């Protein structure tokens, strides 16, 4: 086929402009990205070769070669992996899928160091070559195709690229960078070796470079260092997780994490273990320091990398960890699973179930260790991942008690999210027989809720739960260490031994004494409230809203509706403070119905809700102010 000139997808052109002009503060990363792509191509050949050994042709040993030509000012990264067909070259190098550039552009923050990591995360690492090159040529042949069906792709990183058919005997891909004038430092063996050592030492296949050799000078001329024809391996050529822990530095662990996670920061914690027994596997797992931007997208493919006998199988083996630990990064290498394992088989395999249980326990142990020994790191972890950890209460029955011990909340006595259930129990008042909590949209709304007034008066601490997941999660946790959990916004207030007999008697008398007015309120609010009753929980406020024990809270119902999900109609109970002047004013008022609705709507506002008809509420208030 003759040479064709094709235009880049508009988003690729936009990306190239960004890469070449402003993105990378550390240009060395381009080599990491291209070597990583070469390694991935070899992994893909390994995988496809499981069912078709002929793809290896006459070159069964997979490798990556890095070479340079000072005279031509070119740097070449070659692999003998799966290679590209002409159609694949056009598709992969000229366009980016929906999840690529558009989302990539949307995530940029302006921080060069952090933005650089997004290149790999969104699968566009190839284009990082244009940081140091003013032209890139790619020559490739897909495994299994004849030599006559090789392809050459080239571009100067502007608006278009050229593609043509070539003869290529070797399987795999060569990426040839035509370096810019100011990128001459990459035509240096020592420089390239140092970059490979830093970023790519963990790659399990050999990365080869030509050896340097000293050539003696002739006729009293000085000698010089020359490049020989002999190739040498310049990386460890052994997967990091297969090496003994004593032989791995913390810096190597951190660099490996950055490579597989595309994170610019070091991880918060890590664990590296070889598990032997009925199921044998190696786990290298990391807890990141920062949450990804899509942490709360439960549908996004996430999970650790799965290898079987050091053969790469898949990037996001979701079956190896529960969904609530989707933030964990790392590698699991199994000795027991078949090489042709599928996602369906992963769901059914006993060995996978054992690996999942082992990895889950190991991650929880890491978090427990942070909580016990590194409180600052644990606080940082909880600020990033505490909300998704709570999902485990409903998803992981076997570890529910361990998870409950790790949860932290703010409370009516502290604004910091630092109070665990055990801490709370340790300072419960004598005679208190429940752990009290309230769910709210914000910490301020919870702390200032009218429902806390009696608790504040009696000095009883109340946990403030403000994560969207809290109420759902607490459906699966009814007690902690034998002490029941009780929402202060559900059911009638019952402080047990903490409420004296005079208070109980006063509440009963108020219910009887104000029965006629309560009945009138029920009639006036029959479309809004399921019941109206006098209460002792209020001290300063005239009214508050509660729901029956076991019912969905009004807060959760609002949240579901805002998310466009179906939610049952919740008709709360209006509780009134019979001693409040506004309530007393109701008796004999010519505006009884208006005051009743104002009372209800103000109670709704106090808990973060909005009246069904805000304009009607405003009219009622204005009418009374005139």
N, C-alpha and C positions, 0 to 999 in steps of 0.2 A: 504494500500500500504506500502511496506517495505521502509526503509530509502534509499534515493538516495543522492549521492554526485555529485554536478554539479559545473562547472567552471564559474566564473564570466566573463562577457563580458570584453574584454581586457581594454576598457576604464574605467570600474568600478574599476578594479584592479589598474589602474594608479591613479585614483581619491583617492582610499583608502590609497595608499602609501603617497600621498600628504597630505591628511587630518591628518593621524596619525603621520607624521613626521615634518611637517613644516607650515601648513596653519593657524591654529587658534591662535591668540594672546589672545583672551578672551574665554576660554573654557566654561564659563557659557552659551554661546549661544546655546550649544547643547540642553539644556532643552527647550529653546524657540522654537527651530525647531521641537522637538518631540511633544511638547504640541500643536504647530500650526498644525502639521500633524493630531493629534488626533481630534482637533477641525474641521479640514477639513473633516475628516471621518464622523463626526456627521452631518455636513452640507450636505454631499452627501446623508446620510440616509434621512434627512429631505426632500431633493429634490426628491429622488426616492419614498419616502413614500407618496408624493402627489397623485400618481396614484396607489399606492399599500400599503395600511395601514397595511397589514399583516406583512410587513417587520419589524415593531416595535416589533413583537412577544408579549411577556408579560412585556416588559420594555420600556414604552413610554417616560420616562424622560431621556434625553440625558445628559451625564456628562463625565468628565475626572477625573481619580483618579491617584494620585502620592503617591507611598509608597516605603519604603526601608527596607532591612533586614541587620542589621549590622553583624550578624554572618555569613551570606552567602555572604556579600559584594555585594548585588545586589540592583539596583534601578529600579523600574518598573513604566511605564506610561501606563495606561489602559484606553481605551475608549469603549463605547458601540455604536459605529457608524456603518458604512456600513460593515466593516470587509473585509477580503480577502479570496478568494477561493485559492485552491492550485495553479492553473494556474496563478492567479494574483500575488501570492507571488513570484513565479519564475520570472514572467515578470517584476514586479515593483521593486523587491529587488535585482535582479541579472543582470538586463540589464537597460540601459538608452536609451531613444529615441534619434534620430539624433540631436535634439535641445539641448540635455543635455551636456554630458561630453565633447565632442569634442569642442563645442563652449565655454563651461565653461573654458577649458584649454587655449583656444586661448585668452580669455579676461583677464587672470591673469596678474597683473602688478608687483608683487613682494611686494606690500604693504599689509602686513598681515591684517590690520584692514579693508581695502577696499575689499580685495580679499575674506574675510570671508563672506561678504554680498552676494557674488555671489552664495554661496551654496544654499540659499533659492530661489534666482532669477531663477536658472536653474533647480529647482525641484529635487535637490539631497540632501535635508536637512537631510534625514534619516541617511546618512553615517556620519554625524557630531557626532553621538554617539560614534564612534570609537576614538574620541579624549580622552574620559575618560574611555572607556571600552576596555578590550582585547578580549571580546566575547560578541556578542549580540544574544539573542534568541527572536524570534517573534512567539507568539501563537495567532491564529486568526480563526474566522469562519465568513463567509459571511452571512449577513442577508438573511433569507429564506432557507438556506441549513440546512439539518439535523445535529444533534450534532455529528454524526459519521464522518462528512466531515470537521472537523477542520483540521488545518495545523500547523505544527511547522517548522519554518525556523531558522537555526542557522549558525553562521559563526564567525571565529576568525579574520575576516578582512584581510585575506591573499589572496590566489588564488582561493578558492572555498567555497562553502556553502552546507549545508545539508538540505534536506526537507523530511518531512514524514507526513503521515496522523495521526491525533489524535482525541480523543473524546474531544469535548469542548461544554459544555452546554450553555455558555454565548455567545451572539452575540458580535462582535467587535474584538478588537485587544489589546494584551498586548505586549509591548516592554520591554524586561528584559535586563538591562545592567549589565554585570559582570564587576565590576569596577576594574581598575588598582590599584596597591598598593598605588600610589601617588594621588589617587582621593578620599580618604576617607572623605574629607570635604563635599561630596555630600550625606553622610549618616547622615545628620543633618537636623532636622526639620526647624530650624531658617534659615539656608542657603538656603534650597529649597524654603521656603516661600518668602524670599527676592528676589530671582530670578524670581519667578512667579509674584510677585508684580511689579517688574520692567518691565518685558517683556510681560506678558500675562494677565495683570489686565483687559484689555478691552474685552477679549473673552466673548462672550455673554452667554455661558453655564457654569455651576459651575465646578470649579476645586477643587477637594476634597483631603484632607489629614487627616490622623488620628491625633486626639488631643493628646497633651502632658499632662500628669497629674503628680502631685507630690505625691510620695509614702513615707509615714513616715517610718523611720527606726525602727527596733525592738531591744529590749535589748541594748539600748543606742547606737545603730549603726546609722550612719548618713542616712538621707533620700536620695532619688534619683528621677530624672525625668524619667518617663517611658512613653511608647507609649500606649495609651488606645485603646479600640476597637471602639470608637466613631469617626465618620467622621465629619469634618467641612469644610465649603466652605472657601477657602483662597484667592479668587479673588472677584472683585466686582460683577461678574456674570451678568453684564448688559453691553450691547454694549455701547461703549464710546459715540457714536453719539446720543444715547437716553437719556443721562444724561444732566442736566442743565449746561450751560456754566460756571456758577459761581462755580460749584462743580468740575471743571476740571482744573488742573494746566497746565501751558505751557509745563512742562516736560512730563506730560501724553499725551498731544497732540503730542509732538515730538516723543515719544516712539511708539505711535500708527502708526504714519507716517512711522517710520523706519520698523515696523513690516509688513505693507502692501506693502511697496515699496522695501524692502531689501536694503535700502540705509543706509550708515553709518553716513551721515550728517543730521543735522536737516533741516527742510524745510525752504525756504526763506519766505514764507507767508502761511497763512491758513485762512479759513472762515468756520464757523459752524452756520447753520441757520435752523430753522424749518419754512417751507413755508406753509401757510394756505390759503384757498380760494377754487376756482373751482377744483384745484389739490393740494393735500396735500402730502408733502414729506419732508424729512430731508436731508440736504446736508452737508457733511464734506469734504472740498476740499483743496488740498495742491498744492503749486508751489514748485518744488524741487529746491535745490541750484545748482545742476549740471545736465547737460543733459545726458540721457542714451546713451550708445554707438551706439544704433540703432535708434537714433532720426529721421534720414532722411529716414528710411524704412517705407513708407506710407502703405505698405501691411501687416506689422506686426500687430497682434491683440493687440489692446491697448484700454484703457478706464477705467472708474472707476468701482468699485465693485457695483453690484446691489443687494439690498435686497428688499423683499416685506414683510411688516409687520414683520421685523426682521428675516425673513427666507432667507438664502443666495440663490441667483438665479444664478449669473454668475460673473466671475472675470473681464471680459473685455467687458462691455456693451458699445460698440462703439456708439450706437445711442444716448447716453446721453450727448455727447459733439462733436463738429465738429472736423474733422481730424486735423486741424491746432492747436488745443489745446490738442494734444495727449500726451503731456508731463505731464498733470495734473493727480495727483493721488488722491484717496479718495473713499468715499462711498456715495451712494444715497440710501435711504430707503423710498420706496413709500407705501402709504396707499391705493392707488387706483388701482394699477395694479393687475391682477389675479396672483395667485401663480404659475400657469402653463404657465406663459408668455414665449414665444419663441423669438428667434432672429428675426424671420419674423414678429411677432406681434409688436415687438419693433419699427420696421420701419414704421408701419402703425398707431400706437396708438396716439390719440390726447393728452392723458395724457403725453406720452413720449415726444411729441413735446413741450408741455408746460414746462416739466422738462428740456429739452435740452436748451430752450430759457432762462430759469431761471438760469441754471448753467453757461451758456455762459456769461450772463450779470454779474454774480457774480465774475467769474474769471477775466473778463475785469476790473471790479471795483477794484479787488485786485491789478492788474497791474497798473491801474491809480493811486491808492493810493501810490504805491511805487514810481511812477514817480513824484508825487506831493510832497511827504513828506520824502522819503528815497532815495535820489539820488544815493547813493553808492550801495544800494541793487538793485535799478533799473538798474544801469549800469551792475552789475553782472548778473542780469536776462537777460538783452538784449544781453550780450555777449554769453550766453548759448542758448537762445531761439528766438532771434530776427529774424533769418532767417525763422523759421517755422511760426512765427507770420505773416509774410508778405503773406503767402499762403492764409490767411483769406481775403485778398483784392479780390481774385477771387472766394472765396467760401462762403462768408458771407456778402451778400449785405446789410442786415439790420444793421450790425455793422461796415460797411466800414469806415464811418467818424471817429468813435471812434478808430479804428485800425490805421488810417492814422495819428492821433494825437500822437500815441505811437511810430511811427517809428523814428529811429535815423540813421544818416549817418555821415561819415567823409566828409570833403569838401576841396576845394582848399585853404582854409585859416586855417584849423585845421586838425590834424592827428587823433584825438580821435573821436570815433564813438559816437557823442554827439549832433549833430545838428538835431533838429526836423524841420518840415515844418514851424511851427509857429515861431521858432527862426529865420529861414532863411527870412521869410517875414518881420520880425521886423527890419532887417537890409538891406533890398533891397535898391538899389540906386534910387534916384528920377528919375522918367521916366521909370524905369524898369517895364515891364508888364508881366514877366514870371518867373517861378522858373526853373532855368537851372540845368541840371544834365547830368552826363555821366556814362554809364555802362562800366566796365572794368574787366579784370581777376584779377587784384590786385590793391591795393590802389596806389602803386608807378606808375603802368602803367596808371591809370586814371589821377593822378596828373601831370604827365609829358607828357600827350598826346598833340600832336601838335594842336588838336582841341580846346584846352583851351587857346591858345596863345593870341587871341584878347580879351578874357574875363579877362585874367590876366593883360593885358596892360591897360584895362579900369577899373580894380579894381572890377570886377563883380564876386561874389562868385558862385562857381559851386559845386553841391553836387556830391560826389563820391560814386557810387553804385557798390559794388564788390561781393555781394552774388549771387550765381547761379540763385536764384529765382527772382532777381530784375526785369529783363526786362519783364518776364512773368507777374509778379504781377502788374507792371505799365501799362500793357494793360487795367487794370480795374480801374485805377486811373488817370484821365486826368486833374484834377485840385484839388487844396486845398483851401478851403475857398474862392472860386471865382477866384483864380489866376491859370492860366493854367500851366501845367508842360511841359517843352520843353527839349528834348534831344539835346545836342550840336552836336551830331554826326548824326543827321537826318535832311534832308532838307537843303536848303540854309540858311546861317547865316543871321539872321534878328534881329538886336538889337534895332529896332524901334527908339525911341527918343534918345537912347544912342549913336547912330551913326550919326555923323554930315553929312551935305550935301556934303561936299568936299570928304569925304570917299566914299559915295554912288556914286558920279560922277566918282571918280577914278576907282571904280570897274566896272562900265559900260564901261568906256573907255578901260580898260584892256581887257575886253571880246571882244571888237571890234578890238583893236590893235593886239592882239595875236591870232585872229581867225585862220589864216593859220597854226600856230604852234599847236593850239588846235585840229584842224582837222587832222593834221599828227599824233598827239598823239592818237586820237580816233582810227585811222586806225591801228597804231602799237599795240594798246592794246585792240583791238576789242573783243578778246577772254577772257579778264580779267575784263574790265571796261565797264559799261553801258554808261558812259559819261565822258567827261573831261571838266573842266571849271576852269576859274580863280576865285580866292576867296579873300576876305579881312580878313578871320578868321585867316590866318597864319601871323606870325611876324618873327620868326626865322627859321622855317622849310621850306623846298622846297615844300612839298606836304603832303596831308593827304587823308584818305578815309572816305567817308560818304555814307549813303544810303538815298533813298527817304523817305519822311515822310510817316509813316505807314508800311514801310517794316521791315522785321526782320533784326536785326543788324548782322554784320559779327561775332561778339563775340558769340551771341546766336546760330548762325548756327554752329560755331565750337564746342560749348559745346554740342549740340545735337548729332553731328557726333561722338564726343569722347565717348558719352554715348551709342553709337550704335543705335541711333534713327534716323528716317527719317527726313531730313531737306531739305527745298527747296534750290535750287542753288541761291546763292546771288552774284550778280554782282554789286559791289559798284561803286560809282562815285569817280573819282580821281579829287581832287581839288588841284590846283597849286598856289604857291606864285610867281606871275609874276616878282617880284622884286628880287628874290633870285638868286645869281650868278650861281648856278647849272642849274636853269631853263633857264637863259639867255644863258648859254653855249650850250643849245640844238640847238639854231638857227645856221644853217650852219655847224653843227657837222657831221663828217663822220661816227660817231657811234650813230646816232640818235635813231635807234631802240633799241640798247643795253642800252643807257641812259634812254630811256623811260621805259624799263622793270625794270631797277635798281631803278628808281624813284618810280614805283608802288610797288616793293617788299620792299623797305625801308619804305614806308608808311604802308605797311602791318606789318612789323616787329615792327614799332613804336607803334602799337595798340595791340601787343601781339600775332599776327598771325605768320605763317611761309609760305614762298614761296611754291607754288605747286611743284617746281623743285629746291630744294636748291643747287644742284650741278651746275645747269645752272646759278644761281645767282652768285655763287662763281666764275665761269669761266668768266662771264661778268666783274665782279669787277677786277679780276686779269688781264684781258686783258687791261683794262684801266690804271692799275697801272704800267704796263711794259713801 
